[in-house]
């Protein structure tokens, strides 16, 4: 990583007195504590400034295309091109969920500790000694008490496994990701990154689902996965952050959402220029998408053939009597037909919903209408005509 000084305080923000320092719950050879506990709440500006000096545990899922953020967004944050996303900002998506997640954090930790029979304390922010581009802010470190009532740490006193704690909250719709003893990939990656930095052998995880149900999980250290995390984060930091070279966009939904949010407005009459490689890649990707849509269309034709053969029966079988398809009733209604055929019976069950009148708004506020219009991306494929001149097909 060259002569990059990871242990320098963020520009304009000196380390608090006594930091960086060793923490009794973490071996010095693994990590040092660089900010005190609760700094994300008491001094959020300093915490955000420190966060951009490395890759955080919550950034890893974005680098692997499994998080709410895009790789490009993480890169722009680290270079200071955009502010660090603050999910407590009311203008941000999921701001309300993030607010309540923070409010519930101490309660979830306290209840999880009681149910698991553990003692958990909230530490500060740590930087890895082995891989100093990794910075984590764990939700808790497990400690014990000796017979005299003194706090003992596995890392310092050699008693028990060094373990950490991670607390989560989610709504009922996402609660399915925690069913059958499972947990989401992004939470697994966050835990493994934290264990990589702090040298833990395991992490206790608690997720409050829908504000009413607590899911408890245990994640054991996975050295193979940690090796992959270290390689991915080192490559990203070395090849993109330290060089300030923009990473290419990926095909994930998070990347699309970020670009749409980042560039909501197009200036009329302007254009950008793509290099030959980029232009060919974009056109090739469009051709691949068209081919995929052909397969989807063929799938739809197959389904309609099955419907036509089944007709008013319930099942379609081949000549040997083996099932090919079924077309059975579900719990959903053919609502348009029901309302048309039985208006008197259905009217009492209709609910009014608010509908935004875009035409009237455009007439009343033409400037706002122009500013907030969505954008659609169309790829132009160029074909050679018989005259040898290029023309664009939309």
C-alpha positions as CSV (number, residue, x, y, z in Angstrom):
1,X,0.0,0.0,0.0
2,X,3.0,2.3,-0.4
3,X,3.7,5.0,2.2
4,X,0.1,5.8,2.8
5,X,-0.2,6.9,6.5
6,X,-3.4,5.1,7.7
7,X,-2.8,6.1,11.3
8,X,-2.8,9.8,10.7
9,X,-5.9,11.5,12.0
10,X,-8.5,12.6,9.4
11,X,-7.6,16.0,7.9
12,X,-8.7,18.7,10.2
13,X,-9.7,16.3,13.0
14,X,-7.0,15.4,15.5
15,X,-7.4,12.2,17.4
16,X,-9.1,12.5,20.8
17,X,-6.7,12.5,23.8
18,X,-5.4,9.0,24.4
19,X,-6.3,7.7,21.0
20,X,-5.3,5.5,19.1
21,X,-5.0,3.1,22.1
22,X,-5.1,-0.6,22.9
23,X,-8.4,-2.0,24.1
24,X,-8.4,-4.8,26.7
25,X,-10.9,-6.8,24.7
26,X,-8.8,-6.8,21.5
27,X,-5.2,-8.0,21.0
28,X,-2.8,-5.1,20.0
29,X,-1.6,-7.2,17.1
30,X,-5.1,-7.2,15.6
31,X,-6.4,-3.7,16.0
32,X,-6.3,-0.4,17.9
33,X,-9.2,1.7,19.1
34,X,-9.1,5.0,17.3
35,X,-12.3,6.7,18.5
36,X,-14.2,6.4,21.8
37,X,-17.5,4.6,22.2
38,X,-20.6,6.6,21.1
39,X,-18.6,9.0,18.9
40,X,-21.0,8.4,16.0
41,X,-23.7,10.0,18.2
42,X,-21.7,12.6,20.3
43,X,-19.4,13.8,17.4
44,X,-20.9,12.6,14.1
45,X,-18.8,14.9,12.0
46,X,-15.5,13.5,13.4
47,X,-16.9,9.9,13.1
48,X,-17.8,10.4,9.4
49,X,-14.4,12.0,8.7
50,X,-12.7,8.9,10.2
51,X,-15.0,6.5,8.4
52,X,-13.8,7.7,5.0
53,X,-10.2,6.8,5.9
54,X,-10.9,3.1,5.4
55,X,-13.3,0.4,4.3
56,X,-16.0,-0.2,6.9
57,X,-17.8,-3.5,7.7
58,X,-21.0,-2.2,6.2
59,X,-19.1,-1.2,3.0
60,X,-18.1,-4.7,2.2
61,X,-21.5,-5.9,1.0
62,X,-21.6,-2.9,-1.4
63,X,-18.2,-3.9,-2.8
64,X,-19.6,-7.4,-3.5
65,X,-22.9,-6.1,-4.9
66,X,-25.0,-7.3,-2.0
67,X,-25.9,-4.1,-0.2
68,X,-28.0,-1.0,-0.5
69,X,-25.0,1.0,-1.7
70,X,-23.2,0.8,-5.0
71,X,-19.4,0.4,-5.3
72,X,-19.2,3.7,-7.1
73,X,-21.0,5.4,-4.2
74,X,-18.6,4.0,-1.7
75,X,-15.7,5.2,-3.8
76,X,-17.1,8.8,-4.1
77,X,-17.6,8.9,-0.3
78,X,-14.0,7.8,0.4
79,X,-12.7,10.5,-2.0
80,X,-14.9,13.2,-0.5
81,X,-16.8,13.7,-3.7
82,X,-20.1,13.3,-2.0
83,X,-21.0,13.4,1.7
84,X,-21.0,10.1,3.6
85,X,-24.6,8.8,3.3
86,X,-26.3,9.7,6.6
87,X,-29.4,7.5,6.9
88,X,-30.6,9.8,9.8
89,X,-31.2,12.5,7.2
90,X,-35.0,12.8,6.7
91,X,-34.4,13.2,3.0
92,X,-32.7,9.8,2.7
93,X,-34.5,6.5,1.9
94,X,-35.0,4.4,5.0
95,X,-34.3,7.4,7.2
96,X,-37.2,6.5,9.6
97,X,-36.0,2.8,9.8
98,X,-32.5,3.9,10.5
99,X,-33.7,6.3,13.2
100,X,-35.6,3.6,15.0
101,X,-32.8,1.1,14.6
102,X,-30.5,3.5,16.4
103,X,-33.1,4.2,19.1
104,X,-33.6,0.5,19.7
105,X,-29.9,-0.4,19.7
106,X,-29.3,-0.3,23.5
107,X,-32.5,-2.2,24.2
108,X,-31.8,-4.9,21.7
109,X,-28.2,-5.3,23.1
110,X,-29.5,-5.4,26.7
111,X,-32.2,-8.0,26.0
112,X,-29.9,-10.1,23.8
113,X,-27.3,-10.1,26.6
114,X,-29.9,-11.2,29.1
115,X,-31.3,-14.0,26.9
116,X,-27.8,-15.3,25.9
117,X,-26.4,-15.0,29.4
118,X,-23.6,-12.6,28.2
119,X,-22.0,-9.4,29.3
120,X,-21.7,-7.0,26.3
121,X,-20.2,-3.5,26.3
122,X,-20.3,-1.0,23.4
123,X,-16.7,-0.2,22.3
124,X,-15.4,2.5,20.0
125,X,-14.1,2.5,16.4
126,X,-11.1,0.3,15.5
127,X,-8.5,0.1,12.7
128,X,-6.9,-3.1,11.7
129,X,-3.2,-3.4,12.3
130,X,-2.7,-6.2,9.8
131,X,-5.0,-4.6,7.1
132,X,-5.1,-0.9,8.1
133,X,-7.5,0.0,5.3
134,X,-10.2,-1.8,7.3
135,X,-12.1,0.2,9.9
136,X,-15.0,-1.2,12.0
137,X,-17.4,0.1,14.6
138,X,-18.7,-3.0,16.4
139,X,-22.0,-3.0,18.3
140,X,-20.4,-4.9,21.3
141,X,-17.6,-6.9,22.7
142,X,-18.3,-9.9,25.1
143,X,-16.5,-9.9,28.5
144,X,-16.8,-11.8,31.7
145,X,-16.6,-11.2,35.5
146,X,-14.2,-13.0,37.8
147,X,-15.0,-14.2,41.3
148,X,-14.0,-10.8,42.7
149,X,-16.4,-9.0,40.4
150,X,-13.7,-7.7,38.1
151,X,-14.1,-7.4,34.3
152,X,-12.0,-10.0,32.5
153,X,-11.4,-10.1,28.7
154,X,-10.6,-13.2,26.7
155,X,-7.9,-11.3,24.7
156,X,-6.2,-10.0,27.8
157,X,-6.8,-12.7,30.4
158,X,-6.9,-15.8,28.3
159,X,-10.3,-17.0,29.5
160,X,-12.8,-18.1,26.9
161,X,-13.2,-17.2,23.3
162,X,-12.9,-13.6,22.1
163,X,-16.3,-12.8,20.7
164,X,-18.3,-9.8,19.6
165,X,-21.9,-8.7,19.2
166,X,-23.9,-7.2,16.3
167,X,-27.4,-5.8,16.7
168,X,-29.9,-5.4,13.9
169,X,-33.5,-4.3,13.3
170,X,-35.7,-5.0,10.3
171,X,-39.4,-4.9,9.3
172,X,-41.6,-8.0,8.9
173,X,-41.1,-8.1,5.2
174,X,-37.4,-8.6,5.6
175,X,-37.9,-10.9,8.6
176,X,-38.1,-13.8,6.2
177,X,-34.3,-13.4,5.6
178,X,-33.9,-14.5,9.3
179,X,-36.1,-17.6,9.1
180,X,-35.0,-21.2,9.7
181,X,-31.9,-20.1,11.5
182,X,-30.6,-18.1,8.6
183,X,-29.4,-14.5,8.3
184,X,-28.9,-12.1,5.4
185,X,-25.6,-12.2,3.5
186,X,-24.9,-8.5,4.3
187,X,-25.1,-9.3,8.0
188,X,-22.8,-12.3,7.6
189,X,-20.2,-10.2,5.7
190,X,-20.4,-7.4,8.3
191,X,-19.7,-9.9,11.1
192,X,-16.8,-11.6,9.2
193,X,-15.2,-8.2,8.5
194,X,-15.5,-7.2,12.2
195,X,-14.0,-10.6,13.2
196,X,-11.1,-10.1,10.7
197,X,-10.2,-6.7,12.2
198,X,-10.7,-7.6,15.9
199,X,-9.4,-11.2,15.9
200,X,-12.7,-12.6,17.2
201,X,-13.6,-16.3,16.9
202,X,-17.3,-15.6,16.7
203,X,-20.1,-13.1,16.8
204,X,-23.4,-13.1,18.5
205,X,-26.1,-11.5,16.4
206,X,-29.5,-10.2,17.5
207,X,-32.2,-8.9,15.1
208,X,-35.4,-7.2,16.3
209,X,-38.0,-8.1,13.6
210,X,-41.0,-5.8,13.3
211,X,-40.4,-4.4,16.7
212,X,-41.8,-7.5,18.3
213,X,-39.7,-10.6,17.7
214,X,-36.0,-11.1,18.5
215,X,-33.9,-13.5,16.3
216,X,-30.7,-14.7,17.8
217,X,-27.8,-16.1,15.7
218,X,-24.2,-17.1,16.2
219,X,-21.6,-16.6,13.4
220,X,-18.4,-18.5,13.6
221,X,-15.2,-17.1,12.2
222,X,-14.7,-18.2,8.5
223,X,-11.0,-17.7,7.6
224,X,-11.6,-18.5,3.9
225,X,-14.4,-15.8,3.6
226,X,-12.2,-13.4,5.6
227,X,-9.4,-14.0,3.1
228,X,-11.8,-13.1,0.3
229,X,-13.0,-10.0,2.1
230,X,-9.4,-8.8,2.7
231,X,-8.5,-9.3,-1.0
232,X,-11.6,-7.5,-2.3
233,X,-11.2,-4.6,0.0
234,X,-7.5,-4.3,-0.6
235,X,-7.9,-4.3,-4.3
236,X,-10.7,-1.6,-4.1
237,X,-8.7,0.6,-1.8
238,X,-5.4,0.2,-3.7
239,X,-6.7,0.3,-7.3
240,X,-9.5,2.9,-6.9
241,X,-9.3,4.9,-3.7
242,X,-5.6,5.6,-3.5
243,X,-5.3,6.2,-7.3
244,X,-8.6,8.2,-7.4
245,X,-9.5,6.1,-10.5
246,X,-13.3,5.7,-10.8
247,X,-14.4,2.1,-10.5
248,X,-16.7,0.9,-13.3
249,X,-20.4,0.6,-12.6
250,X,-21.8,-2.8,-12.0
251,X,-25.2,-4.3,-13.0
252,X,-26.7,-4.2,-9.6
253,X,-30.0,-2.6,-8.6
254,X,-28.1,-0.5,-6.0
255,X,-25.9,1.0,-8.7
256,X,-28.8,1.9,-10.9
257,X,-30.7,3.5,-8.0
258,X,-27.6,5.5,-7.0
259,X,-27.0,6.8,-10.6
260,X,-30.6,7.8,-10.9
261,X,-30.4,9.6,-7.6
262,X,-27.0,11.1,-8.3
263,X,-28.0,12.5,-11.8
264,X,-31.7,13.3,-11.7
265,X,-31.6,16.1,-14.3
266,X,-30.3,16.3,-17.9
267,X,-29.2,19.6,-19.4
268,X,-31.0,20.0,-22.8
269,X,-28.7,20.0,-25.8
270,X,-25.6,18.6,-24.1
271,X,-23.8,15.3,-24.7
272,X,-21.0,13.2,-23.3
273,X,-18.5,11.2,-25.4
274,X,-17.8,7.5,-24.9
275,X,-14.6,5.8,-25.8
276,X,-14.7,3.0,-28.4
277,X,-14.5,0.3,-25.8
278,X,-17.2,1.8,-23.6
279,X,-19.5,2.4,-26.6
280,X,-19.1,-1.2,-27.9
281,X,-19.7,-2.6,-24.4
282,X,-22.9,-0.6,-24.0
283,X,-24.2,-1.7,-27.4
284,X,-23.2,-5.4,-26.8
285,X,-24.9,-5.3,-23.4
286,X,-28.1,-4.0,-25.2
287,X,-27.9,-6.8,-27.7
288,X,-27.5,-9.4,-24.9
289,X,-30.6,-7.8,-23.2
290,X,-32.5,-8.1,-26.4
291,X,-31.5,-11.8,-26.7
292,X,-32.6,-12.4,-23.1
293,X,-36.0,-10.8,-23.9
294,X,-36.3,-13.2,-26.8
295,X,-36.0,-16.1,-24.4
296,X,-38.5,-14.5,-22.1
297,X,-40.9,-14.0,-25.0
298,X,-40.5,-17.7,-25.9
299,X,-41.3,-18.6,-22.3
300,X,-44.4,-16.6,-22.5
301,X,-45.5,-18.3,-25.7
302,X,-44.9,-21.7,-24.1
303,X,-47.1,-20.6,-21.1
304,X,-49.9,-19.4,-23.5
305,X,-49.7,-22.7,-25.4
306,X,-50.2,-24.6,-22.1
307,X,-53.2,-22.4,-21.3
308,X,-54.8,-23.0,-24.6
309,X,-54.4,-26.7,-24.3
310,X,-55.6,-26.9,-20.7
311,X,-58.6,-24.7,-21.5
312,X,-61.3,-25.3,-18.9
313,X,-59.4,-28.2,-17.3
314,X,-57.0,-28.0,-14.5
315,X,-53.9,-30.0,-15.6
316,X,-52.0,-30.8,-18.8
317,X,-50.2,-34.2,-19.2
318,X,-48.1,-35.7,-21.9
319,X,-48.8,-38.9,-23.8
320,X,-47.2,-41.0,-21.1
321,X,-49.5,-39.4,-18.5
322,X,-46.8,-37.3,-16.8
323,X,-47.8,-33.8,-15.7
324,X,-46.7,-30.9,-18.0
325,X,-48.5,-28.0,-16.4
326,X,-51.3,-27.0,-14.1
327,X,-53.7,-24.0,-14.3
328,X,-55.5,-23.9,-11.0
329,X,-57.3,-21.2,-9.1
330,X,-55.5,-19.0,-6.6
331,X,-56.8,-16.7,-3.8
332,X,-56.6,-13.6,-6.0
333,X,-59.6,-12.2,-7.9
334,X,-60.1,-11.1,-11.5
335,X,-61.1,-7.8,-10.1
336,X,-61.9,-5.9,-13.3
337,X,-64.3,-8.7,-14.5
338,X,-65.8,-9.0,-11.0
339,X,-66.6,-5.3,-10.8
340,X,-68.0,-5.2,-14.3
341,X,-70.3,-8.2,-13.8
342,X,-71.3,-7.4,-10.2
343,X,-71.2,-3.6,-9.5
344,X,-73.7,-3.6,-6.7
345,X,-72.0,-6.2,-4.7
346,X,-68.4,-4.8,-5.1
347,X,-69.0,-1.0,-4.7
348,X,-69.2,-1.2,-0.8
349,X,-65.8,-2.8,-0.8
350,X,-63.9,-0.1,-2.8
351,X,-61.4,2.2,-1.0
352,X,-60.4,5.6,-2.3
353,X,-56.7,6.2,-2.9
354,X,-54.9,9.5,-3.6
355,X,-53.8,9.9,-7.2
356,X,-51.3,12.6,-8.2
357,X,-52.6,14.8,-11.1
358,X,-49.3,15.2,-13.1
359,X,-50.9,17.3,-15.9
360,X,-52.4,19.8,-13.5
361,X,-49.2,20.0,-11.5
362,X,-47.1,20.6,-14.7
363,X,-49.4,23.4,-15.7
364,X,-49.3,25.0,-12.3
365,X,-45.5,24.5,-11.6
366,X,-43.7,24.0,-14.9
367,X,-40.2,24.5,-13.5
368,X,-40.7,21.9,-10.8
369,X,-42.2,19.5,-13.3
370,X,-39.1,19.9,-15.5
371,X,-36.7,19.5,-12.6
372,X,-38.3,16.4,-11.2
373,X,-39.0,14.4,-14.3
374,X,-37.7,10.9,-14.4
375,X,-35.1,9.9,-17.0
376,X,-35.2,6.9,-19.3
377,X,-32.1,5.3,-20.8
378,X,-32.3,4.1,-24.4
379,X,-29.4,2.3,-26.0
380,X,-28.8,3.1,-29.7
381,X,-27.7,0.3,-32.0
382,X,-26.0,1.4,-35.2
383,X,-26.6,-0.6,-38.4
384,X,-24.9,-0.1,-41.8
385,X,-27.3,0.6,-44.6
386,X,-26.8,-0.4,-48.3
387,X,-25.3,3.0,-48.9
388,X,-22.6,2.4,-46.3
389,X,-23.9,5.2,-44.0
390,X,-24.7,4.6,-40.4
391,X,-28.2,5.1,-39.0
392,X,-29.5,4.7,-35.4
393,X,-32.2,2.3,-34.5
394,X,-33.8,3.1,-31.2
